[in-house]
Amino acid sequence: MQQLGESIWVHEDAMSLGPTRLRLRMTVVKLDGGDLWVHSPTALTTGLKEQLQGIGSIKAIVGPNNAHNIWLSEWHTAFPDAELYISSGIPKKINLAHYQLLDRSWQNIWQEDLDHECTIGVPFFDESVFLHRKTASLIVTDLIQNHSDARPSGLAGLLTRFILEPIGFKRKCLAPPLKLGFMIKDKPQFKSFIEKLRTWEFVRIVVTHIDIIETDAKEIFLELTERLLR
């Protein structure tokens, strides 16, 4: 666990993506009441569980978009007192008995610590985005990515060079599927979602994949999302 600022930590991990490894990140916020809020959980280990228990009690586990569900059941079993908050597509992928959907009707119960906006009508994602106001940290899942690692060698390098990079998985970028207009089924709502995010004030973007964006974060966000307003 690495502490980024007051009441916010991240845990670095990785997962297989074909022949390569994709770095990913879990974010943990200690809410005003002392409970822990876990965003996009990674694989749960004994060491990680002990570190978290040393910080506080986990009361909220967030599956913030439809593509991030791999370890949710494991975490819910390990922390039965925690509530699951998930995007609309996750119940179709895994069997969960109790959860709350992060949709347009959901009332933000964390508003003392976190601003929340979600988009519905982008079935591949339906992503919730959060702003931790205390540290001015924008917390995203796949909306914004930062592919700053050196290109790997071997088959993974060929995959990166000839497939992933040409379709947009390179440097600081929007999630490449969002560049395809047909992926956004509710364009007015999605535009409203982006417009709201652009009004938030933040100094870093805690991305789920690769490196956190610590420099010129707001300017980078405005530049990357400009095309989504057209």
C-alpha positions as CSV (number, residue, x, y, z in Angstrom):
1,M,0.0,0.0,0.0
2,Q,1.3,3.4,-0.9
3,Q,-0.2,6.5,0.7
4,L,-0.9,9.4,-1.8
5,G,-2.2,11.9,0.6
6,E,-4.4,12.3,3.6
7,S,-6.9,9.4,3.8
8,I,-6.0,8.0,0.4
9,W,-3.9,4.9,-0.5
10,V,-3.2,2.8,-3.6
11,H,-2.2,-0.8,-4.1
12,E,-0.2,-1.8,-7.2
13,D,-0.9,-5.1,-8.9
14,A,-0.9,-6.7,-12.4
15,M,-3.0,-9.1,-14.5
16,S,-2.5,-11.1,-17.6
17,L,-3.6,-9.6,-20.9
18,G,-2.9,-12.3,-23.5
19,P,0.9,-12.8,-23.6
20,T,1.6,-9.6,-21.7
21,R,1.1,-8.2,-18.2
22,L,-1.1,-5.2,-17.5
23,R,-0.4,-3.1,-14.4
24,L,-3.5,-2.1,-12.5
25,R,-4.2,-0.3,-9.3
26,M,-6.7,-0.4,-6.4
27,T,-7.6,2.8,-4.6
28,V,-8.6,3.0,-0.9
29,V,-10.1,6.0,0.8
30,K,-10.7,6.4,4.5
31,L,-14.0,8.1,4.7
32,D,-14.8,10.9,7.2
33,G,-16.4,8.4,9.6
34,G,-13.3,6.2,9.6
35,D,-14.6,3.4,7.3
36,L,-12.7,2.3,4.2
37,W,-13.9,2.6,0.7
38,V,-12.2,0.3,-1.8
39,H,-12.2,1.1,-5.5
40,S,-11.6,-1.5,-8.2
41,P,-10.2,-4.3,-5.9
42,T,-7.1,-6.3,-7.0
43,A,-6.3,-9.9,-6.1
44,L,-6.7,-10.3,-2.3
45,T,-3.7,-11.6,-0.4
46,T,-3.2,-12.2,3.3
47,G,-0.6,-9.4,3.4
48,L,-2.9,-6.9,1.7
49,K,-5.8,-7.9,4.0
50,E,-3.7,-7.3,7.1
51,Q,-2.5,-3.9,5.8
52,L,-6.1,-2.8,5.2
53,Q,-7.3,-4.0,8.6
54,G,-4.5,-1.9,10.1
55,I,-6.0,1.2,8.5
56,G,-9.7,0.7,9.2
57,S,-12.8,-1.4,8.5
58,I,-13.9,-2.0,4.9
59,K,-17.5,-0.9,4.5
60,A,-17.7,-0.2,0.8
61,I,-16.4,-2.2,-2.2
62,V,-16.8,-0.5,-5.5
63,G,-16.9,-2.2,-8.9
64,P,-16.8,1.0,-10.9
65,N,-17.3,-0.3,-14.4
66,N,-18.5,-3.3,-16.3
67,A,-15.0,-4.5,-17.1
68,H,-13.7,-4.6,-13.5
69,N,-15.4,-7.5,-11.8
70,I,-12.7,-10.3,-11.5
71,W,-12.1,-10.2,-7.7
72,L,-15.4,-8.7,-6.5
73,S,-16.8,-12.0,-5.2
74,E,-13.6,-12.9,-3.5
75,W,-13.6,-9.5,-1.6
76,H,-17.3,-9.7,-0.7
77,T,-16.7,-13.2,0.8
78,A,-13.6,-11.9,2.7
79,F,-15.4,-8.8,4.0
80,P,-19.1,-9.8,4.5
81,D,-19.9,-6.6,6.4
82,A,-19.0,-4.5,3.4
83,E,-21.6,-3.3,0.9
84,L,-21.0,-3.8,-2.8
85,Y,-21.6,-0.9,-5.2
86,I,-21.3,-1.9,-8.8
87,S,-21.9,-0.8,-12.4
88,S,-25.0,-2.0,-14.2
89,G,-23.4,-4.7,-16.3
90,I,-21.6,-6.6,-13.5
91,P,-24.7,-8.6,-12.2
92,K,-24.9,-10.1,-15.7
93,K,-21.3,-11.4,-15.5
94,I,-21.1,-12.8,-11.9
95,N,-23.5,-14.1,-9.4
96,L,-23.9,-11.6,-6.5
97,A,-26.7,-11.8,-3.9
98,H,-26.5,-8.3,-2.4
99,Y,-25.4,-5.1,-4.1
100,Q,-26.3,-1.5,-5.0
101,L,-26.2,-0.3,-8.6
102,L,-24.2,2.8,-9.4
103,D,-26.7,4.3,-11.8
104,R,-28.5,7.6,-12.3
105,S,-30.9,7.0,-9.4
106,W,-28.3,6.2,-6.9
107,Q,-27.9,8.8,-4.1
108,N,-24.2,9.5,-3.2
109,I,-23.9,8.5,0.4
110,W,-20.2,9.4,0.4
111,Q,-20.7,13.1,-0.5
112,E,-18.8,14.3,2.6
113,D,-15.6,12.8,1.0
114,L,-16.3,12.0,-2.7
115,D,-18.1,13.5,-5.6
116,H,-19.6,11.0,-8.0
117,E,-20.8,10.9,-11.6
118,C,-21.7,7.9,-13.7
119,T,-22.4,7.3,-17.3
120,I,-25.1,4.9,-18.5
121,G,-25.4,3.9,-22.2
122,V,-21.8,2.9,-22.8
123,P,-22.3,-0.9,-22.3
124,F,-18.6,-1.8,-22.4
125,F,-17.9,0.5,-19.4
126,D,-20.9,2.3,-17.8
127,E,-18.2,3.8,-15.6
128,S,-18.5,5.7,-12.3
129,V,-15.9,8.4,-11.7
130,F,-15.1,9.9,-8.3
131,L,-13.4,13.0,-7.0
132,H,-11.7,12.7,-3.6
133,R,-11.9,16.4,-2.6
134,K,-9.5,16.3,0.3
135,T,-6.6,15.4,-2.0
136,A,-8.0,16.8,-5.3
137,S,-7.7,13.3,-6.8
138,L,-9.8,12.2,-9.7
139,I,-10.3,8.5,-9.5
140,V,-11.1,6.7,-12.8
141,T,-11.1,3.2,-14.0
142,D,-10.8,2.9,-17.8
143,L,-12.0,6.4,-18.9
144,I,-8.4,7.8,-18.8
145,Q,-5.3,5.6,-19.2
146,N,-1.6,6.2,-19.0
147,H,0.4,3.6,-21.0
148,S,3.9,4.9,-20.0
149,D,5.7,1.5,-19.6
150,A,8.4,0.6,-22.1
151,R,7.3,-1.8,-24.8
152,P,7.8,-5.4,-23.6
153,S,10.0,-7.9,-25.5
154,G,9.0,-11.0,-27.4
155,L,5.4,-11.8,-28.4
156,A,4.0,-9.3,-25.9
157,G,6.0,-6.6,-27.6
158,L,4.7,-7.5,-31.0
159,L,1.1,-7.5,-29.7
160,T,1.7,-4.1,-28.2
161,R,3.4,-2.6,-31.3
162,F,1.1,-4.0,-34.0
163,I,-2.3,-4.3,-32.2
164,L,-2.6,-2.4,-29.0
165,E,-0.7,0.8,-29.9
166,P,-2.4,1.3,-33.3
167,I,-5.9,1.1,-31.8
168,G,-4.9,3.7,-29.2
169,F,-3.4,2.0,-26.1
170,K,-0.4,4.3,-25.8
171,R,0.7,7.2,-23.7
172,K,-2.0,9.2,-21.9
173,C,-5.2,8.4,-23.7
174,L,-8.9,8.0,-23.6
175,A,-10.1,4.4,-23.4
176,P,-9.8,3.5,-27.1
177,P,-13.3,2.1,-27.5
178,L,-14.7,5.5,-26.6
179,K,-13.2,6.9,-29.8
180,L,-15.6,4.7,-31.7
181,G,-18.9,6.6,-31.8
182,F,-21.1,3.5,-32.0
183,M,-19.9,2.4,-28.5
184,I,-21.7,5.3,-26.9
185,K,-25.4,4.4,-27.0
186,D,-26.7,7.5,-25.1
187,K,-24.6,10.4,-26.5
188,P,-26.5,13.3,-24.9
189,Q,-26.2,11.7,-21.4
190,F,-22.5,10.8,-22.0
191,K,-21.7,14.4,-23.1
192,S,-23.4,15.7,-19.9
193,F,-21.3,13.3,-17.9
194,I,-18.1,14.6,-19.5
195,E,-19.1,18.2,-19.1
196,K,-19.7,17.7,-15.4
197,L,-16.3,16.0,-14.9
198,R,-14.6,19.0,-16.6
199,T,-16.0,21.3,-14.0
200,W,-14.3,19.4,-11.1
201,E,-11.0,20.7,-9.7
202,F,-8.2,18.1,-9.3
203,V,-4.4,18.0,-9.4
204,R,-4.0,14.3,-10.1
205,I,-5.7,11.5,-11.9
206,V,-5.6,8.1,-10.2
207,V,-5.9,5.8,-13.2
208,T,-6.4,2.1,-12.7
209,H,-3.9,1.1,-15.4
210,I,-0.2,2.0,-15.5
211,D,1.0,5.3,-13.9
212,I,-0.9,7.9,-11.9
213,I,-1.0,11.2,-13.7
214,E,0.6,13.7,-11.3
215,T,1.6,16.6,-13.5
216,D,-0.8,18.9,-15.4
217,A,-3.6,16.5,-14.7
218,K,-6.5,18.8,-15.3
219,E,-5.0,20.2,-18.5
220,I,-4.5,16.6,-19.8
221,F,-8.0,15.7,-18.9
222,L,-9.5,18.7,-20.7
223,E,-7.4,18.0,-23.8
224,L,-8.3,14.3,-23.9
225,T,-12.0,14.8,-23.4
226,E,-12.5,17.7,-25.8
227,R,-13.3,15.4,-28.7
228,L,-16.1,13.8,-26.7
229,L,-18.0,17.1,-26.7
230,R,-18.3,17.4,-30.5
